[in-house]
Amino acid sequence: MVIVRTKDELARVKKKKVKEFKVVGDLADKVVKAQKITKLSKQLTH
């Protein structure tokens, strides 16, 4: 499994279409917050 710590690493993993990876550190917190916002905005539009 690939461990992702930075935004650049995340971009590379997505570009390579890696199926499984783990986001850690500050980036993990930011990803979770972004997912919550996305989820909330979807609820508001439906």
N, C-alpha and C positions, 0 to 999 in steps of 0.2 A: 504494500500500500504506500502511496506517495503522501508525504507530509508537506503541507503548504503553509508557509509563514508570511509571505509577502504578496502584494497585489500582482507583481510581475510573475511570480511563480504560479499564481492562480490563473493568470492569462495563458501561460505556457501549457498548463495542464488542460485547460479548456480547449486550446488550439489543437493539442494532440488527441483530444477526445478520450481522455483517461476516464474509465468508468467509475473507479473508486479512488477517492483521495480524502485526506483528513485535513481540515483547516484548523490551525492552532494559534494561540496568542491573541494579540489585539485584533488581527484580521478576523478571527473567529467571532469576536464580539460584534464587529461591524457587520459581518454577514448575517448574524442572527437578527440584529436590529433591522437590517434591510429587508429580511424575509418577513418580519412582523409588519413593517410598513406596507409591503406588497400585499400581504394577506388582508390587512385592514382596508387598503384601497380597493381591493377586489370586492370586499363585503359592501363597501359604500356604493359601488357602481352597479350592484345587482339588486 
